Amino acid sequence: MSWLSAVPLVVLAAAWVTLPGLVVGLAAGLRGIAVWGAAPMLSVGVIAGSAVGASMLGVPWSGAAPATAAAAFALLVVGVRRLVLRRPLLPRPTVVRAAVGESVRTLLRGGPDRRWTGLAALGGLTIAAVLGLRAVLRGMDRPDALSQTFDANFHYNAVARILGTHDASSLTVGGLVNSPGFYPAAWHDVVSLVAPLATGPGGIVVASNVVALVTTLLVWPLSVLFLVRTLVGRSAGAALAAPVLALGFVAFPWTLVTYGALWPNLLGVSLVPAALASVAAAARPGSGTVALAARPGLGPDPVSPARPGPYPPGRVARWFPAGAAVVALGFAHPNALFGAVVVAVPPILWGLAGAVRRGLRGGVWPTVRAVVAVPVVLAALGGVGWFMFVSPALDGIRGYYWEPEVSVTDAVWNAVLHNPEDNAPAWSIAVLTVAGAVWALRRARTSWLVPAHLLVCTLYVVGATTWSSVWTGVWYNDSPRIAALVPVTAAPLAALGLVALCSLARTLACLVRDRLTRAAPAVAGLPRPRAAVLVAIGVIAVVVTSGGLYQRSHIDSLAAIYQTPEEVLVGPEQARFLREAGDLLPSDAVVAQNPWAGTAMLWPLTDRQVLFPHLTGVWSPDQRIIAERLRDASNDPAVCAAVAETGTGYVITAPPTFWQPDPLAAQWPGLDALADADGFELLARDGDNALWRITACDAGRVVGS
């Protein structure tokens, strides 16, 4: 399959991760960059939430569920918003006409972000998409390339299960491996909305790669753009730089495309900047101090990101996105939600300090409210911290441990130079991040970003240098998961750093121009350099001097999983055999197999269900009997009972190939040497791969005879 033929799927995936949230965001009063930046976060919440609701109501899962939920939720938000603003639920026609007219006039003036800022944001997103697409095309090679990773089995087959059962709820997806309870299924829900339109075999694989591409090249840059817009206002230079620089980090998003593969984490972390922007808009850190001074290329605009617009944002637009962020990140992956909690602590504390300052200046009742708010907020933060780091409810997650990767000194340098996993140092990004931190510390509205960045860097250092820690347990003590959080704060800092350096260059150029004017008055006719133009030049310089924002590292990272993996889960010959086996099997077949042989990929490649869909799982007693004693089916009645209970009728045998030797691969002895066992009919063979039909348990055959 070619990438050109996958374009409709890319458009469809982009539509699903933006349009539902766009409808809800507009209903909440968000406008401009804010509504586009929050749209993926709101879309994920709507899609995953509607999946749970549809399952509870017994409604089969399809695109109609999230579409209906988005429309209904938008109407609900509009109603709540009008009640909060003390307006009638049904406005008079004259009010509607006036609102529409004001909307048109606002758009003609360039919208709430001004025309040049909007165009700069679009330009930045386009540059980021071009650079990222080049890395994906060269690294992934084909849209139907298989991810040769441990968790790929689960993610592919979870989507296959959703399509087979028409149930996408996060409360039921864990049933794939008999694991009851909650499993974050937002990623699988989005893929399941794209996969049905993928033609040919392996549509789930194609849809997964497409959603990974859209998450990397659209969702993540939009999210960072939203955060930068919230931090510095309507700056054309910042809007241009933010989405481009967001793709310059190895730790995220590129590592999570391949490591694991942790696709749910990829989706979740890509939403964290938008969640952080929502928290900052609600907490309003720095709003109790002097308003942000006008700076070349940055602009004043110390107001919320949705203002000005045809509808004043009000309390709904301020608080609704922050609440929606909790839902969206929880459904995407709790790792992302925990990360968002950590980086949200500084803006909340900054906002609390500003609220206290405003309260003390506002009289008795504002002072009382501020005094009451302090212990309430601190208690809430303490409760969340206890749940994350102490609560026994998360002991299972904290129990994971990993061998330390580097020394403390090396880990610190890795965090500073953005080169985890022995990648080449990202010097350009590192310099811009430091410059941005210096600039951010000079302003109350942005200063909280620096301690937030230091927090995630510290967590990474702890995770990379210890076997396990109470502070990193909620991320499975896994340093790549924690390293992925560093760009959440580093990306906006780098954008601020580039704009600040270009602003400094403009100031110096103006000083030189003024001095030259005294000596040569003709110089006065030369135009002053525009800050946004200097930022554009700066972006080009960074891209060129960094090799296309470290394209080689990104391409190699993708190719190491999709083209030249060290550990092969499914080779080309075996994938071809699985597709041929799928043609021989009935549509309702259930096939026993050893997943360590790559045979679990039969389900996503051919839509034929497998009995063991992942390398590990909480297997039922019947599954264990089949895994351990299937070859004895002709003389063991318990085996045929398990076969009948699970509906298993076929077997695929192949030698284990992944992570060998691994003792877990030896837990399927009942599937070995079926050629020497009675009760199995050979249907197809290709080298070491074979497809068998179980005849030992056929009706009329006496087991044990």
C-alpha positions in Angstrom: 0.0 0.0 0.0 1.3 3.5 -0.9 1.1 6.6 1.2 -0.8 8.3 -1.6 -3.6 5.8 -1.2 -3.6 6.4 2.5 -4.3 10.1 2.2 -8.1 9.7 2.6 -7.5 7.8 5.9 -5.1 10.6 7.1 -7.9 13.2 6.4 -10.4 11.0 8.2 -8.2 10.6 11.2 -7.5 14.3 11.3 -11.2 15.0 11.1 -12.0 12.6 14.0 -9.4 14.2 16.3 -10.5 17.7 15.6 -14.1 18.2 14.5 -16.0 16.8 17.6 -13.8 18.9 19.9 -14.2 21.9 17.6 -18.0 21.8 17.9 -17.8 21.5 21.7 -15.1 24.1 22.0 -17.0 26.6 20.0 -20.1 25.9 22.1 -18.0 26.7 25.2 -16.9 30.0 23.9 -13.4 29.2 22.7 -12.2 30.9 19.5 -9.2 31.2 17.3 -6.0 29.2 18.2 -7.6 28.3 21.5 -10.4 26.3 20.0 -8.2 24.6 17.5 -5.6 23.8 20.1 -8.2 22.4 22.5 -10.1 20.5 19.8 -8.0 17.3 19.9 -8.3 17.1 23.7 -12.0 17.7 23.6 -12.4 15.2 20.7 -10.6 12.4 22.6 -12.8 13.0 25.6 -15.9 12.9 23.5 -14.9 9.8 21.5 -13.7 7.8 24.6 -16.6 9.0 26.7 -19.2 8.2 24.1 -17.7 4.7 23.8 -18.3 4.0 27.5 -21.8 5.5 27.2 -22.7 3.5 24.1 -21.5 0.3 25.8 -23.6 0.9 28.9 -26.7 1.7 26.8 -26.2 -1.4 24.6 -25.6 0.7 21.5 -23.2 -0.8 18.9 -20.0 1.2 18.5 -19.7 3.2 15.3 -19.0 6.8 14.2 -22.6 7.7 15.0 -21.9 7.5 18.7 -19.2 10.2 19.0 -20.9 12.4 16.4 -24.2 12.3 18.3 -22.4 12.8 21.6 -20.5 15.8 20.3 -23.7 17.5 19.2 -25.5 16.7 22.4 -22.7 17.8 24.6 -22.3 21.0 22.6 -26.0 21.8 23.2 -25.6 21.0 26.9 -22.5 23.3 27.1 -24.3 26.1 25.4 -27.3 25.8 27.8 -25.0 25.8 30.9 -23.1 28.7 29.5 -26.2 30.8 28.9 -27.5 29.9 32.4 -24.1 31.0 33.9 -24.3 34.2 31.9 -27.9 34.7 33.0 -29.2 34.7 29.5 -32.4 33.0 28.2 -31.8 29.5 26.8 -33.4 30.5 23.5 -32.1 33.9 22.4 -34.3 36.3 20.4 -33.8 36.5 16.6 -32.5 40.0 16.9 -29.8 38.8 19.4 -28.8 35.9 17.0 -28.5 38.3 14.1 -26.4 40.7 16.1 -24.1 37.9 17.3 -23.7 36.6 13.7 -22.9 40.1 12.5 -20.3 40.6 15.3 -18.8 37.2 14.4 -18.4 38.2 10.8 -16.9 41.5 11.7 -14.4 39.8 14.0 -13.4 37.4 11.3 -12.9 40.2 8.8 -10.6 41.9 11.3 -8.5 38.7 11.5 -10.3 36.9 14.3 -9.5 36.8 17.9 -5.8 36.1 17.2 -5.3 38.8 14.5 -4.7 37.9 10.9 -1.0 37.7 11.0 -0.9 35.5 14.1 -3.4 33.1 12.5 -1.4 32.9 9.3 1.8 32.4 11.2 0.2 29.6 13.2 -0.9 28.0 10.0 2.5 28.4 8.5 4.2 26.8 11.5 1.8 23.9 11.4 2.5 23.4 7.7 6.3 23.5 8.2 6.0 21.0 11.0 3.8 18.7 9.0 6.2 18.8 6.0 9.3 18.0 8.2 7.5 15.3 10.2 6.0 13.7 7.1 9.4 13.4 5.5 10.7 11.5 8.6 7.6 9.3 8.6 7.8 8.4 4.9 11.5 7.5 5.1 11.4 5.9 8.6 8.1 3.9 8.4 8.4 3.4 4.6 4.9 2.0 4.0 1.6 2.8 5.7 1.0 -1.0 6.2 4.3 -1.6 7.9 4.1 -3.7 11.0 5.3 -2.4 14.3 7.8 -5.1 15.5 7.3 -4.3 19.2 6.1 -6.1 22.4 2.8 -4.2 22.9 1.9 -4.0 19.2 0.0 -7.4 19.6 -2.2 -5.9 22.2 -3.0 -2.7 20.5 -3.7 -4.2 17.1 -5.9 -6.9 18.6 -7.7 -4.6 20.9 -8.9 -2.7 17.8 -9.8 -6.0 16.2 -11.9 -6.9 19.3 -13.6 -3.6 19.1 -14.6 -4.1 15.5 -15.7 -7.6 16.2 -17.8 -6.9 19.3 -18.9 -3.3 18.5 -17.9 -2.4 22.0 -15.1 0.2 22.5 -15.6 1.0 26.2 -12.6 1.5 28.3 -14.4 -0.7 30.9 -14.4 -3.7 28.5 -11.4 -3.5 26.3 -9.2 -5.2 28.9 -11.3 -8.3 28.4 -9.0 -9.0 25.4 -6.6 -10.6 27.9 -9.2 -11.4 30.6 -8.1 -8.3 32.6 -11.3 -6.8 34.2 -11.6 -3.2 35.0 -10.5 0.0 33.4 -8.1 0.2 30.5 -7.5 3.5 28.7 -8.9 2.8 25.2 -9.1 6.3 23.6 -6.3 5.4 21.2 -8.1 2.2 20.1 -11.4 4.0 19.8 -9.9 6.5 17.4 -8.2 3.8 15.3 -11.5 1.8 15.2 -13.2 4.8 13.6 -10.6 4.9 10.9 -9.9 1.2 10.2 -13.3 0.3 8.6 -12.5 2.5 5.7 -9.0 1.0 5.1 -9.3 -1.3 2.1 -7.6 -4.7 1.8 -6.1 -6.9 4.5 -4.4 -5.3 7.4 -6.6 -2.3 7.7 -6.1 -2.2 11.4 -2.3 -1.9 10.9 -2.7 0.9 8.3 -5.2 2.8 10.6 -2.8 2.5 13.5 0.1 4.0 11.6 -2.2 6.7 10.2 -3.4 7.7 13.7 0.2 7.7 14.9 1.1 10.0 12.1 -1.8 12.4 12.8 -1.1 12.4 16.5 2.6 13.2 15.9 2.1 15.8 13.1 -1.2 17.5 14.1 -2.3 16.8 17.6 1.0 17.5 19.3 1.9 20.7 17.4 -1.6 22.1 17.9 -1.4 21.3 21.6 2.0 23.1 22.0 0.7 26.0 19.9 -2.3 26.3 22.3 0.0 26.5 25.3 2.3 29.1 23.8 -0.7 31.2 22.8 -1.9 31.1 26.4 1.5 32.0 27.7 2.4 35.0 25.5 -0.8 36.1 23.7 -1.1 37.0 20.1 2.5 36.8 19.0 2.9 35.9 15.4 6.5 34.9 16.0 5.6 32.5 18.8 2.8 31.1 16.8 5.2 30.3 13.9 7.9 28.8 16.0 6.0 26.7 18.5 4.6 23.9 16.2 7.9 23.7 14.3 10.1 23.3 17.3 7.7 20.9 18.9 8.9 18.2 16.5 12.6 18.7 17.2 12.6 16.4 20.3 13.6 12.7 20.2 12.0 11.8 23.5 8.6 12.9 22.3 6.8 12.3 20.1 9.1 10.1 18.1 10.2 7.7 20.9 6.7 6.8 21.9 5.8 6.0 18.3 8.3 3.1 18.4 9.0 2.3 22.1 6.6 -0.3 23.4 4.8 0.6 21.2 3.2 3.0 23.7 0.6 4.5 21.4 -1.9 5.3 24.1 0.8 7.2 25.9 1.6 8.9 22.6 -1.9 10.2 22.3 -2.1 11.1 26.0 1.2 13.1 26.2 0.4 14.9 23.0 -2.6 16.4 24.8 -0.8 17.4 28.0 0.3 20.9 26.6 -3.4 21.6 25.8 -4.4 20.5 29.3 -1.6 22.7 30.8 -2.9 25.6 28.8 -6.4 25.0 30.1 -5.2 24.9 33.7 -3.2 28.1 33.1 -6.2 29.9 31.6 -8.3 28.8 34.6 -5.7 29.6 37.3 -4.5 32.8 35.6 -1.0 32.7 37.1 0.5 36.2 37.2 -2.9 37.9 36.8 -2.4 39.6 40.2 0.7 41.4 39.1 1.4 44.1 36.6 0.1 43.3 33.1 2.6 41.8 30.6 4.5 44.6 29.0 4.5 45.0 25.3 7.6 43.4 23.7 8.6 43.2 20.1 7.2 40.0 18.6 5.4 39.1 21.8 2.7 41.6 22.4 0.8 42.5 25.6 -2.4 40.5 25.5 -2.5 39.3 29.2 -6.0 38.0 28.7 -7.4 34.5 28.2 -6.6 32.8 24.9 -10.2 33.0 23.6 -10.5 36.8 23.9 -11.5 38.9 22.1 -14.3 37.0 20.3 -17.9 37.3 19.4 -18.8 35.8 22.8 -16.9 36.7 26.0 -15.4 33.5 27.4 -16.7 33.8 31.0 -16.3 31.2 33.6 -17.5 28.3 31.4 -14.7 28.9 28.8 -12.2 29.3 31.6 -13.0 26.2 33.6 -14.6 23.8 31.2 -11.4 22.9 29.2 -9.5 22.2 32.4 -12.3 19.8 33.5 -12.4 18.2 30.1 -8.7 17.7 30.2 -8.9 15.3 33.2 -11.4 13.2 31.3 -9.5 13.1 28.0 -6.1 12.4 29.6 -7.6 9.7 31.8 -9.1 7.9 28.8 -6.0 8.4 26.7 -3.6 7.1 29.4 -3.3 7.7 33.2 0.5 8.2 32.7 -0.3 11.3 30.8 -2.8 12.5 33.4 -0.2 12.0 36.2 2.3 13.9 34.1 -0.2 16.7 33.6 -0.8 16.9 37.4 2.9 17.4 38.0 3.4 20.2 35.5 0.1 21.8 36.6 1.2 22.3 40.2 3.3 25.5 39.5 0.6 27.4 37.5 -2.0 26.4 40.2 0.2 27.7 43.0 1.0 30.9 41.0 -2.7 31.4 40.3 -3.5 30.8 44.0 -0.9 33.5 45.0 -2.5 35.9 42.5 -6.0 35.2 43.8 -4.8 35.9 47.4 -3.2 39.1 46.2 -6.4 40.2 44.5 -8.5 39.2 47.4 -6.5 41.2 49.9 -6.9 44.3 47.7 -10.7 43.7 47.1 -12.3 44.1 50.5 -13.7 41.7 53.2 -15.5 39.1 51.2 -12.8 38.7 48.5 -10.3 38.3 51.3 -12.4 35.6 53.1 -12.7 33.7 49.8 -9.0 33.9 49.2 -8.2 32.7 52.8 -10.6 29.8 52.4 -9.2 28.9 49.0 -5.6 28.4 50.2 -6.2 25.4 52.5 -8.8 23.9 50.0 -6.4 24.0 47.1 -3.4 22.8 49.1 -5.5 19.9 50.5 -6.7 19.0 47.0 -3.1 18.9 45.7 -2.0 16.9 48.8 -4.8 14.4 48.2 -3.8 14.0 44.6 -0.2 13.6 45.6 -1.0 11.0 48.2 -3.0 9.0 45.6 -0.2 9.1 43.0 2.8 8.4 45.3 1.5 6.6 48.4 -2.0 5.1 47.8 -2.0 1.3 47.8 -4.5 1.4 44.9 -1.5 2.0 42.5 0.9 -0.4 44.1 0.6 -2.7 41.1 1.9 0.0 38.8 4.6 1.1 41.2 5.9 -2.5 41.5 7.6 -2.4 38.1 11.4 -1.9 38.1 14.1 -1.3 35.5 17.8 -1.4 35.6 19.4 2.0 35.9 20.5 3.3 32.5 23.0 6.0 33.2 24.7 7.9 36.0 23.1 10.9 37.6 25.5 13.2 35.8 24.8 11.7 32.4 21.0 11.8 33.1 21.2 15.5 33.9 23.1 16.2 30.7 20.6 14.0 28.8 17.8 16.2 30.1 19.6 19.4 29.3 20.7 18.4 25.8 17.5 16.4 25.0 19.4 13.3 24.0 17.9 10.3 26.0 18.8 6.8 24.9 22.2 7.8 23.7 20.9 10.0 20.8 22.9 12.9 19.4 22.6 16.0 21.5 20.0 18.5 20.3 22.2 21.6 20.7 19.9 24.0 19.0 16.9 23.0 21.0 18.9 23.0 24.2 20.2 26.5 23.7 16.7 27.8 22.8 15.2 26.1 25.9 17.7 27.8 28.2 17.1 31.1 26.6 13.4 30.6 26.9 13.8 29.8 30.6 15.7 33.0 31.2 13.0 35.0 29.4 10.1 33.2 31.2 11.5 33.9 34.6 11.3 37.6 34.0 7.5 37.5 33.8 5.0 36.3 36.4 2.7 35.0 33.7 5.3 32.6 32.3 7.7 32.1 35.2 5.9 29.0 36.4 6.9 27.2 33.3 10.5 27.0 34.5 9.8 25.1 37.8 7.4 22.9 35.9 10.2 22.0 33.5 12.7 21.4 36.4 10.1 19.0 37.9 9.8 16.8 34.9 13.6 16.9 34.3 14.1 15.8 37.9 11.6 12.9 37.5 13.5 11.8 34.4 16.8 11.8 36.3 15.3 9.8 39.1 13.8 7.3 36.7 16.9 6.9 34.6 19.3 6.4 37.6 17.3 4.1 39.9 15.7 0.7 39.8 12.4 2.1 41.2 11.3 5.1 43.2 8.1 6.2 44.9 8.3 9.4 42.8 8.4 7.6 39.4 6.2 4.6 40.2 3.1 5.9 38.5 5.0 5.8 35.2 6.0 2.2 35.8 9.5 3.5 36.8 10.1 3.6 33.1 12.4 6.4 32.1 11.3 6.7 28.4 7.7 7.4 29.6 9.0 10.1 31.9 11.4 11.5 29.3 8.4 12.0 27.0 7.1 14.6 29.5 10.2 16.8 29.2 9.3 18.3 25.8 5.9 19.2 27.2 7.6 22.1 29.0 10.8 22.3 26.8 8.9 22.9 23.6 7.1 26.1 24.7 10.4 27.3 26.4 12.3 26.7 23.1 9.6 28.7 21.2 9.9 31.5 23.8 13.6 31.4 23.6 13.7 31.8 19.8 11.3 34.7 19.9 13.2 36.3 22.8 16.6 36.0 20.9 15.0 37.4 17.7 13.5 40.3 19.8 17.0 40.9 21.2 18.4 40.9 17.7 15.8 43.4 16.6 16.6 45.7 19.5 20.3 45.5 18.7 19.6 46.2 15.0 17.5 49.2 15.9 20.2 50.6 18.1 22.8 50.1 15.3 20.4 51.8 12.9 19.8 54.7 15.2 23.6 55.3 15.6 24.2 55.0 11.9 21.4 57.5 11.3 23.3 60.2 13.2 26.4 59.6 11.0 24.5 59.1 7.7 20.9 60.5 7.7 20.1 58.5 4.6 20.0 55.4 6.8 16.8 56.7 8.4 14.9 55.7 5.3 15.7 52.0 5.9 12.8 50.1 7.4 13.0 48.7 10.9 13.3 44.9 11.0 10.0 43.2 12.0 10.1 40.8 14.9 8.0 38.2 13.2 10.2 38.3 10.1 13.2 37.8 12.2 11.5 34.8 13.9 10.8 33.3 10.5 14.5 33.7 9.6 15.3 32.2 13.0 13.1 29.2 12.4 14.7 28.6 9.0 18.2 28.9 10.5 17.3 26.4 13.3 15.8 23.9 10.8 18.8 24.2 8.4 21.6 24.0 11.1 20.0 21.1 12.9 19.6 18.9 9.9 15.9 19.4 9.5 15.3 19.4 13.3 17.4 16.2 13.7 15.6 14.3 10.9 18.3 11.6 10.9 17.5 10.6 14.5 13.8 10.5 13.9 14.1 8.5 10.7 16.5 6.0 12.4 14.1 5.6 15.4 11.2 4.7 13.1 13.2 2.5 10.8 14.6 0.5 13.7 11.1 -0.7 14.4 9.4 -0.7 11.1 12.1 -1.7 8.6 15.2 -3.2 10.3 14.2 -4.4 13.8 16.6 -6.3 16.0 13.7 -8.4 17.3 11.3 -9.6 14.6 7.8 -10.3 15.7 6.4 -11.1 12.2 8.7 -11.5 9.2 7.5 -10.9 5.6 7.2 -14.6 4.9 5.2 -15.3 8.0 2.9 -12.3 7.4 2.2 -13.7 3.9 1.5 -17.1 5.4 -0.9 -15.6 7.9 -2.8 -13.8 5.1 -3.0 -17.0 3.1 -4.2 -18.9 6.3 -6.9 -16.3 6.8 -8.3 -17.0 3.3 -8.6 -20.7 4.3 -10.4 -20.1 7.6 -14.1 -19.4 8.0 -15.0 -15.9 9.2 -16.1 -17.2 12.7 -12.9 -19.2 13.3 -11.0 -19.1 16.6 -7.4 -20.1 16.2 -5.1 -21.4 18.9 -1.4 -20.3 18.6 1.7 -19.3 20.4 1.8 -15.5 20.4 5.6 -15.5 20.8 5.8 -16.8 17.3 4.1 -13.7 15.9 0.9 -15.6 15.1 -1.3 -13.2 17.2 -1.1 -10.9 14.2 -3.5 -13.2 12.4 -6.4 -11.3 13.8 -5.5 -7.7 12.7 -4.2 -9.0 9.4 -7.1 -11.2 8.4 -10.0 -10.6 10.8 -9.8 -14.2 12.1 -9.8 -14.3 15.9 -6.9 -15.8 17.8 -7.1 -17.5 21.2 -4.0 -15.8 22.7 -4.0 -12.2 21.4 -1.0 -10.9 23.4 2.3 -12.2 24.6 1.1 -12.2 28.2 -2.4 -12.2 29.7 -4.6 -13.5 32.5 -5.5 -16.7 30.6 -8.6 -18.6 31.6 -8.4 -22.2 32.8 -9.6 -23.4 29.4 -7.0 -21.3 27.6 -4.3 -22.8 29.8 -5.5 -26.4 29.1 -5.3 -25.7 25.4 -1.8 -24.1 25.7 -0.4 -27.0 27.8 -2.3 -30.1 26.5 -3.9 -29.5 23.1 -1.8 -32.2 21.4 -3.4 -34.7 23.8 -7.0 -33.9 22.6 -7.6 -37.3 21.2 -7.3 -39.0 24.6 -8.0 -36.2 27.1 -11.7 -35.2 27.5 -10.7 -32.1 29.4 -9.0 -30.7 26.3 -12.0 -31.2 24.1 -14.2 -29.5 26.7 -11.9 -26.5 26.7 -11.9 -26.5 22.9 -15.7 -26.5 22.9 -15.9 -23.8 25.6 -13.6 -21.4 23.7 -14.9 -22.3 20.3 -11.4 -23.1 19.1 -11.3 -25.1 15.8 -7.9 -24.5 14.3 -4.2 -24.2 15.3 -1.3 -22.3 13.8 2.1 -23.6 14.7 5.4 -21.8 14.2 8.6 -21.5 16.2 8.9 -18.6 18.7 10.9 -15.7 17.2 10.4 -12.7 19.5 12.8 -11.9 22.3 14.3 -15.4 22.1 15.2 -17.2 24.2 12.4 -16.1 26.6 11.0 -18.6 29.2 7.5 -17.2 28.6 7.5 -18.6 25.1 7.7 -22.1 26.4 4.3 -21.9 28.1 2.5 -23.4 25.0 3.9 -27.0 24.9 0.5 -28.3 23.9 0.9 -26.7 20.4 4.2 -28.4 19.7 4.8 -31.4 17.3 1.2 -31.7 16.1 2.3 -33.7 13.1 3.0 -36.6 15.5 -0.2 -36.2 17.4 -3.6 -37.8 16.5 -6.6 -35.6 15.7 -5.1 -32.7 13.7 -5.6 -32.2 9.9 -2.9 -30.2 8.1 -4.5 -27.5 5.9 -1.5 -25.5 4.8 2.3 -25.4 5.4 5.0 -22.9 4.5 8.4 -23.8 6.0 8.0 -23.8 9.8 4.5 -22.3 9.6 1.5 -24.6 9.5 -2.2 -24.4 9.8 -4.2 -27.3 11.3 -7.8 -28.1 11.9 -8.7 -29.8 15.2 -10.4 -33.1 14.3 -9.9 -34.9 17.6 -13.0 -33.2 19.1 -15.3 -33.6 16.0 -18.9 -34.6 16.7 -19.2 -38.4 16.7 -15.6 -39.0 17.5 -15.0 -40.7 20.8 -12.2 -39.1 22.8 -9.7 -41.6 24.1 -10.6 -44.4 21.5 
